[in-house]
């Protein structure tokens, strides 16, 4: 679940293993690049932590962040249900 805190949308996600986490990251990277809106994220084995904020809007949460968060949720559901 996304949480809005400190002018950021934040979410931590858990995957079955490193390979599934990386499949997720690669899919999100493609979407983020197409949107020209790049998240801050970290990955340790099967855990991915993401923060979204819009730098051009003074580091606040905007509709662009919410749109990317929605796509990230969809990708997470796709990757974890398909057994990547």
Helices and strands as residue ranges (DSSP letters): E 3-5, E 8-14, H 18-35, E 40-44, E 47-52, G 55-57, H 63-82
